[in-house]
Amino acid sequence: MADRAMGVMLSIFLAEFSSVSKGVGASGRAAPDQSQDEEDVIASLLGAGLIEALVDDANERKLALTPLGAGRMRSFISAYPETV
């Protein structure tokens, strides 16, 4: 998995693990200043079924790991615990 994709997934995983909602971009919402590269990475992860886009109570788009994505992140973290 590419470093940028891993960064996005790790960010979402850690936010979910900490019980903090993590959305698109650092702010937790679909950020208007989000880079095209980050949007492409997110689109790829969505297409691969590793993350999903959800809408919260405030009608903001949030990202969450799918069961497949969460399993991949648990495997990664158990193999590379110093990363977290």
C-alpha positions in Angstrom: 0.0 0.0 0.0 1.3 3.4 -0.9 2.6 5.6 2.0 -0.1 8.3 1.5 -2.9 5.7 1.5 -1.3 4.1 4.6 -1.2 7.6 6.2 -4.9 8.2 5.6 -5.9 4.8 6.9 -3.6 5.0 9.9 -5.1 8.4 10.7 -8.6 7.1 10.5 -7.7 4.0 12.5 -6.1 6.0 15.3 -9.1 8.4 15.5 -11.5 5.5 15.7 -9.3 3.8 18.3 -9.3 7.0 20.4 -13.1 7.3 19.9 -12.6 10.5 18.1 -14.5 11.0 14.8 -12.0 11.5 11.9 -13.3 12.9 8.7 -11.8 14.0 5.4 -8.7 16.1 6.1 -7.4 17.0 9.5 -10.5 18.9 10.5 -12.8 15.9 10.4 -14.9 17.2 7.5 -14.6 17.4 3.8 -12.1 20.2 3.7 -12.4 22.7 0.8 -8.6 23.1 0.7 -8.0 19.4 0.5 -5.3 18.5 -2.1 -6.2 16.7 -5.2 -3.7 14.1 -4.3 -5.4 13.4 -1.0 -8.8 13.2 -2.7 -7.4 10.7 -5.2 -6.0 8.6 -2.3 -9.4 8.7 -0.5 -11.2 7.8 -3.8 -8.8 4.8 -4.2 -9.4 3.6 -0.7 -13.2 4.0 -1.1 -13.0 2.0 -4.3 -10.9 -0.7 -2.7 -13.5 -1.1 0.1 -11.0 -0.2 2.8 -12.8 2.9 4.0 -16.3 4.2 3.8 -17.8 7.7 3.7 -20.5 8.3 6.3 -22.7 11.3 7.1 -22.9 12.4 10.8 -25.7 14.1 12.7 -24.4 17.5 11.6 -24.7 16.3 7.9 -20.9 16.3 7.6 -19.0 13.7 5.6 -16.8 11.4 7.8 -14.5 8.6 6.9 -14.5 5.3 8.7 -12.6 2.0 8.1 -14.6 -0.9 6.8 -14.2 -4.2 8.5 -11.6 -5.1 5.7 -9.7 -1.8 6.3 -9.8 -2.3 10.1 -8.4 -5.8 9.7 -5.6 -4.5 7.4 -4.7 -1.8 10.0 -4.7 -4.3 12.9 -2.3 -6.5 10.9 -0.1 -3.6 10.0 0.1 -2.4 13.6 0.9 -5.9 15.0 3.7 -6.2 12.4 5.0 -2.6 12.9 4.1 -1.5 16.4 6.8 1.2 16.5 4.8 3.1 13.8 2.0 4.0 16.1 
